Amino acid sequence: KKICEKCKIIRRHGHVRVICENPKHKQRQG
């Protein structure tokens, strides 16, 4: 889930990651 506009969703090898400038916004989903 995107938390803010700067969050980027990256999918690779079945994993979904959220990368953002704000460390609190980082998420990982298997």
Backbone torsions as a table, in degrees:
resi	resn	phi	psi	omega
1	LYS	NA	137.0	176.5
2	LYS	-80.8	134.4	179.3
3	ILE	-99.3	-35.7	179.4
4	CYS	-141.3	175.4	-175.8
5	GLU	-66.1	-25.2	-174.8
6	LYS	-86.9	-7.0	179.9
7	CYS	-70.9	135.6	178.3
8	LYS	-116.9	134.9	178.3
9	ILE	-100.4	123.3	179.9
10	ILE	-120.1	129.0	178.3
11	ARG	-113.1	128.6	175.0
12	ARG	-154.8	134.8	178.5
13	HIS	53.6	36.0	177.0
14	GLY	80.6	0.3	178.6
15	HIS	-102.3	143.5	177.7
16	VAL	-116.0	127.2	-179.3
17	ARG	-125.3	149.2	173.2
18	VAL	-114.0	120.2	178.8
19	ILE	-112.3	130.8	-176.6
20	CYS	-148.6	161.9	177.7
21	GLU	-67.4	-28.8	180.0
22	ASN	-89.0	114.9	-177.1
23	PRO	-56.5	-28.5	-178.2
24	LYS	-71.3	-16.7	-176.4
25	HIS	-89.5	-6.4	-177.9
26	LYS	-69.4	132.1	-179.7
27	GLN	-136.2	155.2	176.6
28	ARG	-135.1	134.9	175.5
29	GLN	-132.2	132.2	-178.1
30	GLY	-69.4	NA	NA
